[in-house]
């Protein structure tokens, strides 16, 4: 046996609040890796509708989430469609209401506010009700504490907390982080992951290195 099948929507029998997101989300400009799950007592099936906000295909920004991520109930990914023009005296979006208010609106001023793709690495844990703002990159192995508001990039294997979230701790020393990024166990096939679970779950770097 090599673990659960990543194409199964609800991988835990009798526990339908947990779902693998890759087979559950079919939306433009969204990429989600194998085994990444969302946990919600109302069920994970509405993850995209509930948790990915202001994501409009015409903007073109992507939400990319890696493999083996754990996303807790109520996490929110705010996409670029939420941005307002900030270069003038008012940030009010007059143009969207039409009836003459759209005249003279320069779309380029709004495009300047687009901050790019939101990218979540592999093996990232995002805590309950955390908010990820547009254009943020969260590195492999990072942890985002519950109810944090992430407004800037989070390095690999960092723990970020607060509003606005700041790095409060690194999970491992620099050498260990470097080696873990080189090993990138999350890219292994399911069989190799299964054979080396003790090393992946443990904290013996030599044991993990010997599996490569």
C-alpha positions in Angstrom: 0.0 0.0 0.0 1.2 3.5 -0.8 -1.2 5.8 1.0 -4.5 7.2 -0.1 -5.3 7.9 -3.7 -4.9 11.6 -4.3 -7.9 11.6 -6.7 -10.2 10.6 -3.9 -12.3 13.6 -2.8 -12.9 12.4 0.8 -10.0 10.3 1.8 -11.0 9.6 5.5 -13.9 7.3 5.9 -16.6 8.6 8.2 -14.9 12.0 8.3 -16.3 14.0 5.4 -15.1 17.3 6.7 -11.6 16.6 5.2 -11.1 16.6 1.5 -8.3 16.5 -1.0 -8.6 19.7 -3.0 -7.2 18.7 -6.3 -10.3 16.7 -7.3 -12.7 19.1 -5.6 -11.6 22.3 -7.3 -12.1 22.9 -11.0 -11.6 26.6 -11.5 -9.7 28.7 -14.0 -6.3 29.8 -12.9 -6.1 27.5 -9.9 -3.5 24.8 -9.5 -3.5 22.5 -6.5 -1.1 19.6 -5.8 -1.7 16.1 -4.7 -2.7 15.3 -1.1 -3.3 19.0 -0.2 -6.5 19.0 2.0 -9.0 21.4 3.4 -10.7 20.7 6.8 -14.2 22.3 7.3 -17.1 21.0 9.4 -19.4 22.0 6.6 -17.4 20.0 4.2 -14.5 20.8 1.9 -16.5 20.8 -1.3 -17.2 24.5 -1.3 -13.5 25.5 -0.7 -13.2 27.6 -3.8 -16.5 29.4 -3.3 -15.9 30.1 0.4 -12.1 30.5 0.6 -10.9 32.0 -2.7 -12.3 35.5 -2.9 -12.5 38.0 -5.7 -10.8 35.7 -8.2 -12.0 36.7 -11.6 -10.7 34.9 -14.7 -10.3 38.1 -16.8 -7.7 39.4 -14.4 -5.5 36.3 -15.0 -3.9 35.9 -11.6 -3.4 32.4 -10.4 -3.7 30.6 -7.1 -1.0 27.9 -6.9 -0.9 25.5 -4.0 1.7 22.8 -3.7 1.5 19.2 -2.5 0.9 17.9 1.0 -0.5 21.2 2.3 -2.9 21.4 5.3 -5.5 24.2 5.2 -7.7 24.7 8.2 -11.3 25.8 8.4 -12.0 29.4 7.4 -8.7 30.2 5.7 -9.1 32.9 3.0 -7.2 33.6 -0.1 -7.9 37.2 -1.2 -7.1 37.6 -4.9 -6.3 40.6 -7.0 -10.0 41.3 -7.9 -10.3 42.8 -4.4 -7.9 45.6 -5.2 -9.0 49.2 -5.6 -7.2 52.0 -7.4 -5.0 53.9 -4.8 -3.4 56.6 -6.9 -6.1 59.2 -6.7 -7.8 61.0 -3.8 -10.5 58.3 -3.5 -10.3 54.5 -3.6 -14.0 54.2 -4.3 -14.7 52.0 -7.4 -17.0 54.5 -9.2 -16.6 52.8 -12.6 -18.1 49.5 -11.7 -21.5 51.1 -11.0 -21.8 52.6 -14.5 -24.5 55.1 -15.4 -21.9 57.6 -16.4 -19.4 56.9 -13.6 -17.5 54.6 -15.9 -16.5 57.4 -18.2 -12.9 58.5 -18.1 -11.8 55.5 -16.0 -8.3 54.4 -17.1 -8.1 50.6 -16.6 -4.3 50.9 -16.5 -4.5 52.6 -13.1 -6.3 49.5 -11.8 -3.9 47.1 -13.5 -1.0 48.8 -11.6 -2.5 47.5 -8.4 -2.4 43.8 -9.5 0.2 42.1 -7.4 0.6 38.9 -9.4 0.0 35.2 -8.5 -0.5 33.9 -5.0 1.8 30.9 -4.5 1.7 28.5 -1.6 4.6 26.0 -1.5 4.6 22.3 -0.5 4.0 21.0 3.0 2.6 24.3 4.1 0.2 24.4 7.1 -2.3 27.3 7.1 -4.1 27.8 10.4 -7.8 28.5 11.0 -9.1 31.7 9.6 -5.8 32.9 8.3 -6.0 35.4 5.5 -3.6 35.4 2.6 -3.4 38.6 0.6 -2.9 38.9 -3.2 0.5 38.2 -4.7 2.0 36.6 -1.6 4.4 33.6 -1.8 4.6 31.2 1.1 7.6 28.9 1.0 7.8 25.2 1.3 7.4 23.8 4.8 6.1 27.1 6.3 3.5 27.5 9.0 0.9 30.3 9.1 -0.7 30.7 12.5 -4.4 30.9 13.0 -6.0 34.2 12.2 -2.9 35.7 10.8 -3.0 38.1 7.9 -0.2 37.4 5.5 0.6 40.6 3.5 4.2 39.7 2.5 6.2 36.6 1.5 7.0 34.0 4.0 10.3 32.2 3.7 10.5 28.4 3.5 10.2 26.6 6.9 9.3 29.8 8.7 6.5 30.3 11.2 4.5 33.4 10.6 1.9 34.9 12.9 0.1 38.1 13.6 -1.7 40.9 11.7 0.3 41.8 9.7 2.0 38.4 9.9 5.7 38.4 10.8 8.2 35.6 11.0 8.3 34.7 14.6 10.5 31.6 14.3 12.3 29.4 11.9 11.5 25.7 12.2 15.1 24.6 11.5 18.6 26.1 11.2 19.8 27.4 7.8 21.7 24.2 6.8 18.8 22.0 7.6 16.4 24.2 5.6 18.8 24.2 2.7 19.1 20.4 2.7 15.3 19.9 3.1 14.7 22.1 0.0 17.3 20.1 -1.9 15.7 16.8 -0.8 12.2 18.0 -1.6 10.6 14.8 -0.4 7.1 16.2 -1.4 8.1 15.5 -5.0 8.8 11.8 -4.4 6.3 9.3 -5.7 3.8 7.8 -3.2 5.8 4.6 -2.9 9.0 6.3 -1.9 7.1 8.6 0.5 5.5 5.5 2.1 8.9 3.7 2.4 10.4 6.7 4.2 7.6 8.0 6.4 9.6 7.6 9.6 12.3 9.8 8.2 9.8 12.4 6.8 7.9 12.5 10.1 11.1 12.4 12.2 13.8 15.0 12.9 16.9 13.0 11.9 18.2 14.7 8.8 20.8 12.0 8.2 18.0 9.4 7.9 16.1 11.6 5.4 19.3 12.2 3.4 20.0 8.4 3.2 16.6 8.0 1.5 17.6 10.2 -1.4 
